[in-house]
Amino acid sequence: MDLIADTTLLVGLWRKQPWAQSFATRNADQSIGLPWIVLGEFWHGAEKAKHDPEQVRQFLHIGLPILNAEPVIPFYGRLCSSIQDHPSYKLMGQNDLWIAATAMALKKPLITRNRRHFDKIKGLRFQALLDE
């Protein structure tokens, strides 16, 4: 796997937003990892919007599920410990911390639209996608 997706990328692809489709076209040769937390966030939104579960399942074949949290847990612990006294810690939310820890543990760049949260994390490689 080459990249780690944040939920914002999946939502953009689901909605066929130009910035997301452009990114997918430019990176068609790269595989995308989908952390369990991202899958959960996406399913939450899909349930809330009452999307057809079978269409959601088919769509999620877009990437490779990352279901094993074992290698991520130490990174999550270190990450939370290192930023817990910073004001951004309270603003981030635990899901984003888990997503960042996954990218760090797997040494892959995170693809997101959420620069505001992820740019506070030292050592995280990420690409923030902007409107094109």
C-alpha positions, 0 to 999 in steps of 0.5 A: 500500500502506498497511501493512507486515506483520511475520511475526507478523501473517501467522502470526496470520491463518494460524492465525485468531487472534482478535487478528489477525482483529480487526485485519484486520476493522478495517483491511479497507480498507487494503492490506498490503505483504509484504516479501520477508524476511517471505515467506521467514520465513513460507514457512520456518515453512510448510515446517517445519510441512509445510503444503500449498504451494498453500494457502500460495500462496493465503493469501499473496495477502492482501498485496502482495509487496515484492520490490525491495530496492534502495530498502531497502538504504540504510535498512538500512545506516543502521539497522544503523550507528545501533544496532550499539553498542546491546545490542538490536542483538545481540538483534534479528536481521537479519531484523527489521532488514530488515523495519524498514528496509523499513517506513522506506524505504516510509514505512509503519507496520509491523504486528507483535506483536514490540514488544520488537525494534521499539521500539528503532528510532528513526524506525520507525512501528509498531503492536504488536498485543495480545490482545483 
